[in-house]
Amino acid sequence: MIAVIDYKAGNLTSVLKALRHLGAEVEVTDSDLSLVERAERIVLPGVGHFAATKRLDDTGLTGAIRAAIALGVPFLGICVGMQWLYSGSTEALEQPGLGAFSESCSRFTDGSEKVPHVGWNSLEVRKGSRLLSGVEPGEFVYFTHAYKGPVTADTAAITQYIEPFAAAVERGNVMGVQFHPEKSGDTGLKILRNFLEVQG
C-alpha cells in the first residue's frame, strides 16, 4: 500500500490517477500516523507555498515519515514535496524542512527568463539513479515552480533554467522530483513505475 500524504496544499487528484493507472493500491491521509507506519511506500505531492508544510509538523506526520524513512520505506516527494526534503527554503525561513538533505532551497535569480519556471524542460540524468532508470538524455518533463534545490552529490537529474538546478534528488530510499511526473506523459509514468518497483 502507498500512503499519499495530503497536507491540504498538494495536487492530489492527478497523482492518485497516475498511481492507480499503474496498478498501485493507494490510500490518502492528512493525519493518520498508523497508515504511514503501515505503508510500503510514501508519496508527498506538493504545490504552493513552502510554509504550508507546517501542517506536517502539526499533525505529527513529519515524525512518522522520518521514522518510516529510517526503516527503509521508499519515499517520493513531488515539487514542494521534494523541496521539503531539504533543511528548508528561503520561501519560508521560519519553517524547517525534513532535513534529509542539509542544503536549502532558494528562489530563481531574476534574469532574462520569467519566474516562475513553467512548462516543459529536459532532464540531464546522472548515472545510477533507480528512480530515473530508462529515462534517456533530453527527455522532457513538466515543471511549475519559482524555488529550486541546488545541484549536489545527491542530485539525480539536472535541468537548466536561468541556472542549473536539481530536477531530481536521490539518496538510498529518499527520492524527490521538482517536476510533476503525473503531468509529464510517458516519461512521468516511467518514473512513477520505477518508484513502485524500488526496493527499500
C-alpha positions as CSV (number, residue, x, y, z in Angstrom):
1,M,0.0,0.0,0.0
2,I,1.2,3.5,-0.9
3,A,0.4,6.3,1.6
4,V,-0.2,9.6,-0.2
5,I,0.2,12.5,2.1
6,D,-2.4,15.3,1.9
7,Y,-1.2,18.4,3.7
8,K,-4.0,20.5,2.1
9,A,-1.8,22.1,-0.5
10,G,-1.0,19.3,-2.8
11,N,-2.3,18.4,-6.3
12,L,-3.6,15.0,-5.3
13,T,-6.1,14.1,-8.0
14,S,-3.7,13.7,-10.9
15,V,-1.1,12.0,-8.7
16,L,-3.7,9.5,-7.5
17,K,-5.0,8.9,-11.0
18,A,-1.4,8.2,-12.3
19,L,-0.5,5.8,-9.5
20,R,-3.8,3.9,-9.8
21,H,-3.3,3.7,-13.6
22,L,-0.1,1.9,-12.8
23,G,-1.9,-0.6,-10.6
24,A,-0.9,0.8,-7.2
25,E,-3.0,0.4,-4.1
26,V,-3.3,3.9,-2.7
27,E,-4.6,5.4,0.5
28,V,-4.7,9.1,1.3
29,T,-4.2,10.6,4.7
30,D,-3.8,14.1,6.2
31,S,-3.2,12.9,9.8
32,D,-3.4,9.1,10.2
33,L,0.0,8.2,11.5
34,S,-0.8,4.5,11.7
35,L,-1.4,4.5,7.9
36,V,2.1,5.9,7.4
37,E,3.6,3.3,9.7
38,R,1.9,0.5,7.6
39,A,2.8,1.9,4.2
40,E,5.1,0.1,1.9
41,R,5.9,3.4,0.1
42,I,5.1,7.1,0.8
43,V,4.4,9.9,-1.7
44,L,4.2,13.6,-0.8
45,P,2.8,15.6,-3.7
46,G,3.0,19.4,-3.1
47,V,2.2,22.7,-4.7
48,G,2.0,26.2,-3.4
49,H,4.0,27.8,-0.5
50,F,6.6,26.1,1.5
51,A,5.0,27.4,4.7
52,A,2.1,25.0,4.2
53,T,4.4,22.1,5.1
54,K,3.9,23.3,8.7
55,R,0.8,21.1,8.8
56,L,3.1,18.0,8.5
57,D,4.7,19.1,11.8
58,D,1.4,20.0,13.5
59,T,-0.2,16.6,12.7
60,G,2.9,14.5,13.6
61,L,3.3,13.3,10.0
62,T,6.9,14.7,9.9
63,G,7.9,12.4,12.7
64,A,6.1,9.4,11.2
65,I,7.6,10.0,7.8
66,R,11.1,10.3,9.3
67,A,10.7,7.1,11.2
68,A,9.4,5.2,8.0
69,I,12.4,6.5,6.0
70,A,14.8,5.3,8.7
71,L,13.2,1.8,8.4
72,G,14.0,1.9,4.6
73,V,10.5,2.7,3.3
74,P,10.8,4.3,-0.2
75,F,9.7,8.0,-0.1
76,L,9.0,10.2,-3.1
77,G,8.5,14.0,-2.8
78,I,7.0,15.9,-5.7
79,C,7.5,19.6,-6.4
80,V,7.3,21.3,-2.9
81,G,7.3,17.7,-1.6
82,M,10.9,17.5,-2.9
83,Q,11.9,20.9,-1.5
84,W,10.6,19.7,1.9
85,L,13.4,17.1,1.9
86,Y,16.0,19.8,2.3
87,S,16.7,21.7,5.6
88,G,14.4,24.5,4.5
89,S,13.6,27.1,1.9
90,T,14.1,30.9,1.6
91,E,10.4,31.0,0.7
92,A,9.6,30.5,4.4
93,L,12.7,30.9,6.6
94,E,10.8,30.1,9.8
95,Q,9.6,26.7,8.5
96,P,12.1,23.8,8.6
97,G,12.1,21.0,6.1
98,L,12.7,17.3,6.9
99,G,16.5,17.8,6.7
100,A,17.2,14.6,4.7
101,F,19.5,16.9,2.6
102,S,21.4,19.5,4.5
103,E,21.2,22.2,1.8
104,S,18.4,24.8,1.4
105,C,16.2,25.7,-1.5
106,S,16.1,29.2,-2.9
107,R,14.3,31.3,-5.5
108,F,15.5,31.5,-9.1
109,T,17.6,34.6,-9.7
110,D,15.6,37.2,-11.7
111,G,17.1,37.5,-15.1
112,S,16.2,37.3,-18.8
113,E,13.8,34.3,-18.2
114,K,10.5,34.6,-16.4
115,V,10.0,33.4,-12.8
116,P,8.3,31.0,-12.0
117,H,9.6,28.4,-14.4
118,V,6.5,26.9,-16.0
119,G,6.4,24.4,-18.8
120,W,8.3,21.5,-20.4
121,N,12.1,21.2,-19.9
122,S,14.6,18.5,-20.4
123,L,16.5,16.3,-18.0
124,E,20.2,15.5,-17.7
125,V,20.1,12.3,-15.8
126,R,23.1,11.1,-13.7
127,K,24.1,7.5,-13.9
128,G,23.0,5.1,-11.2
129,S,19.6,6.6,-10.4
130,R,17.0,3.9,-9.8
131,L,14.2,6.4,-9.9
132,L,15.2,7.6,-13.4
133,S,16.2,4.3,-14.8
134,G,15.4,4.1,-18.5
135,V,15.0,7.9,-18.9
136,E,17.0,9.0,-21.9
137,P,19.1,12.2,-22.0
138,G,17.0,15.1,-23.1
139,E,13.6,13.6,-22.3
140,F,11.1,16.3,-21.3
141,V,9.0,16.7,-18.1
142,Y,6.6,19.4,-16.9
143,F,7.7,22.0,-14.3
144,T,5.9,24.8,-12.4
145,H,8.0,26.4,-9.6
146,A,9.8,29.5,-8.5
147,Y,12.1,27.8,-5.9
148,K,14.6,25.1,-6.6
149,G,17.2,22.8,-4.9
150,P,20.9,23.2,-5.5
151,V,23.0,20.8,-7.6
152,T,24.8,18.5,-5.1
153,A,26.2,14.9,-4.9
154,D,22.6,13.8,-4.2
155,T,21.2,15.3,-7.4
156,A,19.9,12.6,-9.7
157,A,18.9,14.9,-12.6
158,I,19.8,18.4,-13.6
159,T,17.7,20.9,-15.6
160,Q,18.8,24.3,-16.9
161,Y,16.6,27.3,-16.4
162,I,18.4,30.6,-15.7
163,E,20.9,28.4,-13.9
164,P,21.4,24.6,-13.3
165,F,19.2,23.2,-10.6
166,A,18.2,19.8,-9.1
167,A,15.4,18.4,-11.1
168,A,15.5,15.2,-9.0
169,V,17.3,14.0,-5.9
170,E,18.0,10.5,-4.7
171,R,19.8,9.1,-1.7
172,G,19.0,5.5,-0.9
173,N,15.3,5.2,-0.3
174,V,14.7,9.0,-0.2
175,M,13.8,10.5,-3.6
176,G,12.3,13.7,-4.9
177,V,11.4,15.3,-8.2
178,Q,10.9,19.0,-8.8
179,F,8.8,18.4,-11.8
180,H,5.3,16.8,-11.9
181,P,5.6,13.2,-13.2
182,E,1.8,12.9,-13.1
183,K,1.7,15.6,-15.8
184,S,4.7,14.5,-17.8
185,G,3.2,11.9,-20.1
186,D,5.0,8.6,-20.8
187,T,8.3,9.8,-19.2
188,G,6.5,10.7,-16.0
189,L,4.7,7.4,-15.9
190,K,8.0,5.6,-16.4
191,I,9.5,7.4,-13.4
192,L,6.5,6.6,-11.2
193,R,6.7,3.0,-12.3
194,N,10.3,2.9,-11.3
195,F,9.4,4.2,-7.9
196,L,6.8,1.5,-7.5
197,E,9.4,-1.1,-8.2
198,V,12.2,0.3,-6.0
199,Q,13.1,-2.0,-3.1
200,G,13.7,-0.3,0.2
